[in-house]
């Protein structure tokens, strides 16, 4: 599957935001 670097970066960004919004409140 050919995935452009930009798409990959967007996916990583959304995953990071998801983790920050779900895990952060639990840790704090």
CHARMM internal coordinates of N, CA and C (Angstrom, degrees):
IC EDIT
DIST 1 N 1 CA 1.4657
DIST 1 CA 1 C 1.5270
ANGL 1 N 1 CA 1 C 109.25
DIST 1 C 2 N 1.3150
ANGL 1 CA 1 C 2 N 115.44
DIHE 1 N 1 CA 1 C 2 N 127.17
DIST 2 N 2 CA 1.4657
ANGL 1 C 2 N 2 CA 120.10
DIHE 1 CA 1 C 2 N 2 CA -178.38
DIST 2 CA 2 C 1.5264
ANGL 2 N 2 CA 2 C 109.69
DIHE 1 C 2 N 2 CA 2 C -93.01
DIST 2 C 3 N 1.3310
ANGL 2 CA 2 C 3 N 114.99
DIHE 2 N 2 CA 2 C 3 N 108.73
DIST 3 N 3 CA 1.4619
ANGL 2 C 3 N 3 CA 120.00
DIHE 2 CA 2 C 3 N 3 CA 179.63
DIST 3 CA 3 C 1.5248
ANGL 3 N 3 CA 3 C 109.34
DIHE 2 C 3 N 3 CA 3 C -113.85
DIST 3 C 4 N 1.3041
ANGL 3 CA 3 C 4 N 116.06
DIHE 3 N 3 CA 3 C 4 N 125.45
DIST 4 N 4 CA 1.4575
ANGL 3 C 4 N 4 CA 119.98
DIHE 3 CA 3 C 4 N 4 CA -179.28
DIST 4 CA 4 C 1.5228
ANGL 4 N 4 CA 4 C 110.11
DIHE 3 C 4 N 4 CA 4 C -68.90
DIST 4 C 5 N 1.3329
ANGL 4 CA 4 C 5 N 117.14
DIHE 4 N 4 CA 4 C 5 N 147.30
DIST 5 N 5 CA 1.4734
ANGL 4 C 5 N 5 CA 122.23
DIHE 4 CA 4 C 5 N 5 CA -179.63
DIST 5 CA 5 C 1.5233
ANGL 5 N 5 CA 5 C 112.21
DIHE 4 C 5 N 5 CA 5 C -55.00
DIST 5 C 6 N 1.3252
ANGL 5 CA 5 C 6 N 116.68
DIHE 5 N 5 CA 5 C 6 N -34.68
DIST 6 N 6 CA 1.4617
ANGL 5 C 6 N 6 CA 120.46
DIHE 5 CA 5 C 6 N 6 CA -179.00
DIST 6 CA 6 C 1.5239
ANGL 6 N 6 CA 6 C 110.47
DIHE 5 C 6 N 6 CA 6 C -64.89
DIST 6 C 7 N 1.3308
ANGL 6 CA 6 C 7 N 115.63
DIHE 6 N 6 CA 6 C 7 N -43.30
DIST 7 N 7 CA 1.4624
ANGL 6 C 7 N 7 CA 120.27
DIHE 6 CA 6 C 7 N 7 CA 178.27
DIST 7 CA 7 C 1.5181
ANGL 7 N 7 CA 7 C 109.98
DIHE 6 C 7 N 7 CA 7 C -62.10
DIST 7 C 8 N 1.3329
ANGL 7 CA 7 C 8 N 115.61
DIHE 7 N 7 CA 7 C 8 N -42.19
DIST 8 N 8 CA 1.4590
ANGL 7 C 8 N 8 CA 120.84
DIHE 7 CA 7 C 8 N 8 CA -179.50
DIST 8 CA 8 C 1.5252
ANGL 8 N 8 CA 8 C 110.96
DIHE 7 C 8 N 8 CA 8 C -62.48
DIST 8 C 9 N 1.3283
ANGL 8 CA 8 C 9 N 115.97
DIHE 8 N 8 CA 8 C 9 N -41.38
DIST 9 N 9 CA 1.4626
ANGL 8 C 9 N 9 CA 120.45
DIHE 8 CA 8 C 9 N 9 CA 178.93
DIST 9 CA 9 C 1.5269
ANGL 9 N 9 CA 9 C 111.21
DIHE 8 C 9 N 9 CA 9 C -64.99
DIST 9 C 10 N 1.3295
ANGL 9 CA 9 C 10 N 115.93
DIHE 9 N 9 CA 9 C 10 N -38.99
DIST 10 N 10 CA 1.4589
ANGL 9 C 10 N 10 CA 120.08
DIHE 9 CA 9 C 10 N 10 CA 178.75
DIST 10 CA 10 C 1.5225
ANGL 10 N 10 CA 10 C 110.77
DIHE 9 C 10 N 10 CA 10 C -64.28
DIST 10 C 11 N 1.3399
ANGL 10 CA 10 C 11 N 115.51
DIHE 10 N 10 CA 10 C 11 N -41.31
DIST 11 N 11 CA 1.4620
ANGL 10 C 11 N 11 CA 120.07
DIHE 10 CA 10 C 11 N 11 CA 178.92
DIST 11 CA 11 C 1.5171
ANGL 11 N 11 CA 11 C 110.32
DIHE 10 C 11 N 11 CA 11 C -62.54
DIST 11 C 12 N 1.3343
ANGL 11 CA 11 C 12 N 116.44
DIHE 11 N 11 CA 11 C 12 N -45.67
DIST 12 N 12 CA 1.4594
ANGL 11 C 12 N 12 CA 120.86
DIHE 11 CA 11 C 12 N 12 CA 179.73
DIST 12 CA 12 C 1.5262
ANGL 12 N 12 CA 12 C 110.80
DIHE 11 C 12 N 12 CA 12 C -62.86
DIST 12 C 13 N 1.3435
ANGL 12 CA 12 C 13 N 115.79
DIHE 12 N 12 CA 12 C 13 N -37.94
DIST 13 N 13 CA 1.4552
ANGL 12 C 13 N 13 CA 120.76
DIHE 12 CA 12 C 13 N 13 CA 179.75
DIST 13 CA 13 C 1.5216
ANGL 13 N 13 CA 13 C 110.96
DIHE 12 C 13 N 13 CA 13 C -63.66
DIST 13 C 14 N 1.3429
ANGL 13 CA 13 C 14 N 115.98
DIHE 13 N 13 CA 13 C 14 N -46.20
DIST 14 N 14 CA 1.4562
ANGL 13 C 14 N 14 CA 120.23
DIHE 13 CA 13 C 14 N 14 CA -179.12
DIST 14 CA 14 C 1.5205
ANGL 14 N 14 CA 14 C 111.72
DIHE 13 C 14 N 14 CA 14 C -66.29
DIST 14 C 15 N 1.3357
ANGL 14 CA 14 C 15 N 116.21
DIHE 14 N 14 CA 14 C 15 N -36.09
DIST 15 N 15 CA 1.4623
ANGL 14 C 15 N 15 CA 120.40
DIHE 14 CA 14 C 15 N 15 CA 177.36
DIST 15 CA 15 C 1.5236
ANGL 15 N 15 CA 15 C 110.19
DIHE 14 C 15 N 15 CA 15 C -64.66
DIST 15 C 16 N 1.3435
ANGL 15 CA 15 C 16 N 115.87
DIHE 15 N 15 CA 15 C 16 N -41.70
DIST 16 N 16 CA 1.4613
ANGL 15 C 16 N 16 CA 119.94
DIHE 15 CA 15 C 16 N 16 CA -179.79
DIST 16 CA 16 C 1.5310
ANGL 16 N 16 CA 16 C 110.09
DIHE 15 C 16 N 16 CA 16 C -64.94
DIST 16 C 17 N 1.3381
ANGL 16 CA 16 C 17 N 116.76
DIHE 16 N 16 CA 16 C 17 N -43.49
DIST 17 N 17 CA 1.4542
ANGL 16 C 17 N 17 CA 120.80
DIHE 16 CA 16 C 17 N 17 CA 178.85
DIST 17 CA 17 C 1.5265
ANGL 17 N 17 CA 17 C 110.44
DIHE 16 C 17 N 17 CA 17 C -62.56
DIST 17 C 18 N 1.3444
ANGL 17 CA 17 C 18 N 115.45
DIHE 17 N 17 CA 17 C 18 N -38.97
DIST 18 N 18 CA 1.4555
ANGL 17 C 18 N 18 CA 120.25
DIHE 17 CA 17 C 18 N 18 CA -179.92
DIST 18 CA 18 C 1.5186
ANGL 18 N 18 CA 18 C 110.37
DIHE 17 C 18 N 18 CA 18 C -63.91
DIST 18 C 19 N 1.3233
ANGL 18 CA 18 C 19 N 116.24
DIHE 18 N 18 CA 18 C 19 N -43.20
DIST 19 N 19 CA 1.4583
ANGL 18 C 19 N 19 CA 120.56
DIHE 18 CA 18 C 19 N 19 CA 179.71
DIST 19 CA 19 C 1.5243
ANGL 19 N 19 CA 19 C 110.96
DIHE 18 C 19 N 19 CA 19 C -66.41
DIST 19 C 20 N 1.3257
ANGL 19 CA 19 C 20 N 116.53
DIHE 19 N 19 CA 19 C 20 N -38.73
DIST 20 N 20 CA 1.4628
ANGL 19 C 20 N 20 CA 120.47
DIHE 19 CA 19 C 20 N 20 CA -179.58
DIST 20 CA 20 C 1.5268
ANGL 20 N 20 CA 20 C 111.34
DIHE 19 C 20 N 20 CA 20 C -66.18
DIST 20 C 21 N 1.3252
ANGL 20 CA 20 C 21 N 116.00
DIHE 20 N 20 CA 20 C 21 N -36.26
DIST 21 N 21 CA 1.4659
ANGL 20 C 21 N 21 CA 119.95
DIHE 20 CA 20 C 21 N 21 CA -176.06
DIST 21 CA 21 C 1.5230
ANGL 21 N 21 CA 21 C 112.27
DIHE 20 C 21 N 21 CA 21 C -83.65
DIST 21 C 22 N 1.3351
ANGL 21 CA 21 C 22 N 116.96
DIHE 21 N 21 CA 21 C 22 N -16.19
DIST 22 N 22 CA 1.4645
ANGL 21 C 22 N 22 CA 119.54
DIHE 21 CA 21 C 22 N 22 CA -177.63
DIST 22 CA 22 C 1.5215
ANGL 22 N 22 CA 22 C 112.42
DIHE 21 C 22 N 22 CA 22 C -107.75
DIST 22 C 23 N 1.3273
ANGL 22 CA 22 C 23 N 117.14
DIHE 22 N 22 CA 22 C 23 N -39.32
DIST 23 N 23 CA 1.4603
ANGL 22 C 23 N 23 CA 121.20
DIHE 22 CA 22 C 23 N 23 CA -175.65
DIST 23 CA 23 C 1.5285
ANGL 23 N 23 CA 23 C 111.46
DIHE 22 C 23 N 23 CA 23 C -88.15
DIST 23 C 24 N 1.3310
ANGL 23 CA 23 C 24 N 116.69
DIHE 23 N 23 CA 23 C 24 N -39.56
DIST 24 N 24 CA 1.4597
ANGL 23 C 24 N 24 CA 121.35
DIHE 23 CA 23 C 24 N 24 CA -176.83
DIST 24 CA 24 C 1.5362
ANGL 24 N 24 CA 24 C 113.24
DIHE 23 C 24 N 24 CA 24 C -54.15
DIST 24 C 25 N 1.3249
ANGL 24 CA 24 C 25 N 118.95
DIHE 24 N 24 CA 24 C 25 N -49.46
DIST 25 N 25 CA 1.4758
ANGL 24 C 25 N 25 CA 120.13
DIHE 24 CA 24 C 25 N 25 CA 179.48
DIST 25 CA 25 C 1.5264
ANGL 25 N 25 CA 25 C 112.07
DIHE 24 C 25 N 25 CA 25 C -60.27
DIST 25 C 26 N 1.3145
ANGL 25 CA 25 C 26 N 116.71
DIHE 25 N 25 CA 25 C 26 N -32.67
DIST 26 N 26 CA 1.4626
ANGL 25 C 26 N 26 CA 120.59
DIHE 25 CA 25 C 26 N 26 CA -179.21
DIST 26 CA 26 C 1.5187
ANGL 26 N 26 CA 26 C 110.80
DIHE 25 C 26 N 26 CA 26 C -72.31
DIST 26 C 27 N 1.3324
ANGL 26 CA 26 C 27 N 116.15
DIHE 26 N 26 CA 26 C 27 N -37.88
DIST 27 N 27 CA 1.4598
ANGL 26 C 27 N 27 CA 120.76
DIHE 26 CA 26 C 27 N 27 CA -178.94
DIST 27 CA 27 C 1.5273
ANGL 27 N 27 CA 27 C 110.19
DIHE 26 C 27 N 27 CA 27 C -72.20
DIST 27 C 28 N 1.3238
ANGL 27 CA 27 C 28 N 115.75
DIHE 27 N 27 CA 27 C 28 N -43.87
DIST 28 N 28 CA 1.4555
ANGL 27 C 28 N 28 CA 121.07
DIHE 27 CA 27 C 28 N 28 CA -179.12
DIST 28 CA 28 C 1.5288
ANGL 28 N 28 CA 28 C 109.61
DIHE 27 C 28 N 28 CA 28 C -77.45
END
COOR INIT
IC SEED 1 N 1 CA 1 C
IC BUILD
